[in-house]
C-alpha cells in the first residue's frame, strides 16, 4: 500500500483524516460499550467476543459490510 503522505499524524492505513491514535481510541471505545452491554469486563470482551482479525482490519483501514463481508474478512 503506497502512502500518500501523512497529514497531522494521519496514517494511510486508516480512514482519511483518522490518526493511528484515533483509530485505537475508537477500538477501545467500541469494546467498552460492548463489554458494558454484555455485562463483562473489557478484557473478557476483547478476548472472548472480538476476533483479532476484525481489530487488525479496522486499524489497517479495511471494513466489512454485512455478514458476507465479515466472513470474507475472517477467512483471510
Secondary structure, DSSP 8 states (H G I E B T S, - for coil): ------STTB-TTSSTT-BHHHHHHHHHHHHHHHHHHHT--HHHHHHHHS-HHHHHHHHTT----HHHHHHHHHH-
